[in-house]
Amino acid sequence: MHTNDLKKGTSVRLRNGWSATIEDNKKGNIRLCKVYGRYTELGSVYSHDIMEYIAEDGTLKPIVHTEKQLKHYALVSKIFEEVL
C-alpha cells in the first residue's frame, strides 16, 4: 500500500519505531498524524517516515514508497547527517 492510500484513522508504524494514527485523507509527501512517542502530539509527518500500517486483521503490512518519496528521504537524511 502507498501512503496516498492511507485513510484517516489508520494506525501506522514510523521509521523511528513510534506508532501514529493518520488524521487526514490528503495525499503527498506530508501527512497529518497523531504520534505516540515520548509525548502524544499532533503534527506533520513525512510520508517516507511511515513504514508499516496495521491492517484490519491486526497484522503489520509494509508501505511502498514512491520514487519521489525516496528521493526526498535521501535529501532530508543527508541534510540531517551534516547537522548532527
Secondary structure, 3 states (H helix, E strand, C coil): CCHHHCCCCCEEEECCCCEEEECCCCCCCEEEEEEECCCEEEEEEEHHHEEEEECCCCCEEECCCCHHHHHHHHHHHHHHHHHC
